[in-house]
Amino acid sequence: MAAAGALEKSFVELCGAERETQRRFRDFTVGGSELVGLSGTVKYVESAGGFYYIESSKLFSVTRNRFIHWVTSGDTLELVEESLDINLLNNAIRLRFQNCNVLPGGVHVSETHNHVIILILTNHTVHRLILPHPSRMYRSELVTESQMQSIFTDIGKVDFGDPCNCQLIPTVPGLAANSTTSVAWLSSEGEAMFALPSASGALFVLKLPPHDIPGTVSVVELKQSSVMQRLLTGWMPTAM
């Protein structure tokens, strides 16, 4: 009996929160009249990715053991927020882009103090989704609930066609058609930056102004002679 008691103290069984047996996706269509006549017939390979919160390893954080993962296929992007500790409600969405296909690796997630920002590139458009950060939704330092609302709960209120957060990729001479290479990031000023290759081997960078500051959309070509200057002045992130 003593041996059995010692064995019981040597391990802990982790019991996950009770979850739905089948994930329920909520479907949304992204696009409008500006996409009529565009072709979404270009086929790209399927892709997938994931994102974990900065404080996902903190014991008492609302984002502890919490992450986002996604899958792209043709014109469809599936996004799911998961937690290993609790059941997240309304945590799965499916976005369908009219007459567009999502680029492989065309989904990028960033985290700020107040928001989770998802940047998306298709073969014709760029998009920015601004969602509340979990810490803004639940301000308690110690989370004791067995279930919580996901950051996707109120996504039905998002205006996907808002020109501040959705733009056609302009027809620019030299921009490589149907490119499968892209990257996106947030600048230190909160601008959304999308980079696509040109046919000459340079880069085109499309910039959306910060979501809470009036501004204009701009497109800049980074040629070989100016690449280092742009890098040093903050156009490109260190990772590139």
N, C-alpha and C positions, 0 to 999 in steps of 0.2 A: 504493500500500500504506500509505503514511503517513497518507493521508486516511482510509482504512478503519480504521486503528488509532485515530485520533482519534475517529471516529464511534462505535466500540465503547465508548469511555470516556465518552460523553456521555449514555448512558441505561442503565437497569438493568431487566431483565425480572423482574416479580414473579410467582412461581409459587406458587399456593395449595396448601395441603395436600391430599393425595389424600382424596376424600370419597366417600361412598356415592352411587350414581347416583340412588337413590330414597330419600326420607326415610321412616323407619320410626317411626310414632307408637305409643306405648304408651297404651292406653286404661284410664281409671279412671272409676268411677261415684261421684258425690258425693251423699249423701243417705241418709235412713233413715226409720224409722217415723213420725217427727214430721212428715214431708212428705206422708204418705198423706192423700188428700182435697183437697190443695191443687191449684190449677189452674195449669198452665204453658202454657196456650193463648194467652196474650197474645203477640203477635208484635212484635218490635222489629227495627229495621234492623240489618244487620250492621255491625260496627265493627272497627277495628284500631288498634294502637299499638306503641310501642317504648320501650326503656330502654337507656341506655348507662351503663357503670360510671364512677365518679368518676375512676379512674386509667386509663381506656381510652386516653388519649393518652400515657401514660408508657412510655418505651422498654422498660424491663426489668420492667414490671408483669405479673403473672399475668393481669390483666384487659385487657391491651393489645389494642386492636382487637376487643373482645369486647362483645356486646350481646344483648338479649333482645327478641323481637318476638312479637306475638300477634294472633289473629283470633277474633272471637266471631260465632256464628250460632245463633240460637235457644237451645237448652239446652246448647250446646257451646262450650268454650273450648279453642283450640289454642295452646300455648306452645312456643316454640323458642328455644334459646340458640345463638348463632352466634359464630364467630371467623373473622377474615380471615387469621389466621396458622397456625392448627392445626386439626386435625379433632377436634371435640368428640363424645365417645361418649355414647350414651343421652340425646341433647339435645332430643328432641321428645316431648311428651306431649299427650294429648287428654283433657279433663275433661268429663264429661256430668253435669249437675245434674238430679236426679230432680224432676219436676213443677215445675221452675223454668226461667226463661229469663234469660240474662245481660243486664244493662242495657247499652245503648250507652254506651261510655266507662266501663264499670263495672269496669275492671281498672287497678290502680295498683301500681307497683313501687317499693320503697324499699330503700336499702342502708345497713346499719350495719357496724361494724367486724367483726362475727362472722357476720352473717347477711344474706341477701337475703329480704325479706319482701314477699309478694304479697297485696294486699287485693282482694277480689272482691265485687261486689254483684250479686245477682239480684233478681227482682221479689218474692221472699219471704224471702231469706236474705242474711247477710253471712258472709264467710269470710276467714281469715288463714292463709296458707301460710308456714311458716318453713323456709328452706332454708339450707344452709351457704354461707358466702361463699367464692368461689374461693381467696382468700388463706389461708383456714383449711384448705382441702383440699391446697394446694400451698404450702409455706412457703419454697421456694427463691426467692431473689432473681432468679435468672436461669433462665428456662424454656427448655429446649432440646429437649423432647420434640416429636415430630411429631403426637401425639395425646394428649388428656387427657380425664378424665371431666367431664361436665357437672354443674352443680348439681342437675339433675333425676335424676341416676343413682339415688339411693336414695329417690325419692319414693314408691315402693311401700311404704315403711315408715311413711309418714305416716298418722295416724288422722284422716281427713277429718271424722269425726263428733265429734271431741273438743269438748265444750262451751266449752272455753277459747278455741277458734279458729273456732267455727261457731255462729251464733245465728240463730233466726228473727227476722225483723223484726216487732216486736210490733204488734198491732192497737191503734193509738193514735188516739183521736178527732182528726180534723183532718189526719191524715197523708194526703197526696195519693195516691190509689189509682192504680197502674199508671204512676207517674211515670217519665219517661225521663231525668230530671236527677238526678245524684248526684255526690258527690266523696268521696274517702277519703284519709287521711294518717296518719302516725305523729306522736304528740306528742313533746315533748322528754323525757318520762318513759317513752317506749316504749309508750304506749297506742295501740291501733288505733281510729281515729275514722272514722265513716261518717255523712255528712250527706245528708238527703233533704228535699225541700220539703214544706211543709204546704199544705193547701187555702187557707189564709188568707194565704199569701205568706211565712210565717216558715220556720224551719228546725228539723227534728228531728235531733239528733245522738245516734247510738248509739255507746257507748264500750265497748271490750273492754279489760280490764286488761292490763298487760304480761305477756307469755307466761311469764315466769319468776318472777312475783310473784303470790301469791294475791290475788284481788279479786273484785268483782261487776260484772256488766254493768249499765249504766245508760243511760237515755234522757232527754235534756233537750231541751225546746223553747226555741229562741232567739226570743223575741218582739221586736217592734220596740223596746219600751222598754228591753230589756236587751241588745240586740245589741252596742253599743259597750263595755259593761262586760265582756261575755264575750270580745270581741275582745282587750281590754287584759289580761285575765287568762289568756290563752293557750289559749282553747278553739278558736280558728280560726287556721289558718296565715296568714302574711303574704300568700300568693298569693290568698287569698279576699277 
